[in-house]
Amino acid sequence: CAQCPAFVAPDSTPGVMTWDELLEHMDNLVNWGQDELKTWHKTASALQTVKQASVNKQVETSCAAADAAHRAQFQNKLAGICEDMC
């Protein structure tokens, strides 16, 4: 009834979208789109962070491998010089 404080009138144009309803719907779409973009940015940012950590790990691994190879070459060279000296 119209005297009830929480009364909401039924849709006077069922199945037809009025201009006011269309504008409200468009506002809702804008808000939804902005929320989706925020979510996508967070996801992309997280992926970039994971990718960067993976790249850093690869660099560390390749640097460690290169360092080990250089150390082995150095030790072999020292061993050769020591043998020549003895």
PyMOL commands that set and color helices and strands:
alter all, ss='L'
color gray80, all
select helices_A, chain A and resi 19-85
alter helices_A, ss='H'
color red, helices_A
deselect
rebuild
show_as cartoon
